[in-house]
Amino acid sequence: MARSGTGGPLIRWVSMWCRAVGLHARRGVAVAAGCGLLAVLAVGQPGISPVAAAPAVLGLDVSDHQPRIDWSAVRSGGAQFAYVKATEGNRSVNPDFAAQYDGSHETGLIRGAYHFALPSDSSGAAQARYFVANGGGWTADGRTLPGALDLEANPDGAKCYRLSHSAMVSWIASFDDTYHALTSRWPVIYTTSGWWATCTGGYRGFASKDPLWVASYTNVPGALPAGWGFRTFWQYADAGAFPGDQDLFNGSSSGLRQLATRG
């Protein structure tokens, strides 16, 4: 998680207090809200952690790297949503998916599933079908977020999976259209501005329908990928108060529920 930098006494006090919130997450939503109120008093000062930006709708995303999660502690620590890895390519299912997906739901979080894309393995359509068949679907229950497509650097080789810009855009479109046909929802696209520019050539065509989940481990989200003028989610750190990665929803709690409800 991004930590606060230097500043006046109030800034240092806010930073230390909010850090204590992260270390003692069971103190709950009211504490997180209070942390944000203090941040408001420090408007204009540099270095405030994203957790101190209130009213913050906090969340997390997890995978099989976090096999045992105390979801009650996560909920009491202020989290309102969670994304859980379901699948990777069309060859791997998260063995902890059911426990994580159901566990987050049972403690009152709004939850969603995500798919780690491997565009060099199979078509976008094939991976969308695999994702939906293994937990990545959507239910109009007001508690389920649309599935997310995780697009990032190839962990095993060439950053863009040896695909040209046009081939990568076609692959994403194939996943996108198939997921929508199967679920009635457009998937959330998770990526970084750098990967999007390098691997799609700055393609702008998905921004009109797919919500953006941008990863940027800084105190501000920074420039968004081409086409998007609004971020729906921001992954701001790979560790913090909650297990896994740390996320913020760009809106209110009611806005989060609306995203989970609107078909």
Secondary structure, 3 states (H helix, E strand, C coil): CCCCCCCCHHHHHHHHHHHHHHHCHHHCHHHHHHHHHHHHHCCCCCCCCHHHCCCCEEEEEECCCCCCCCHHHHHHCCEEEEEEEEEECCCEECCCHHHHHHHHHHCCCEEEEEEECCCCCCCHHHHHHHHHHHHHCCCCCCCECCCEEECCCCCCCCCCCCCCHHHHHHHHHHHHHHHHHHHCCCCEEEECHHHHHHHHCCCCCCCCCCCEEEECCCCCCCCCCCCCCCCCEEEEECCCCCCCEEEEECCCHHHHHHHHHCC
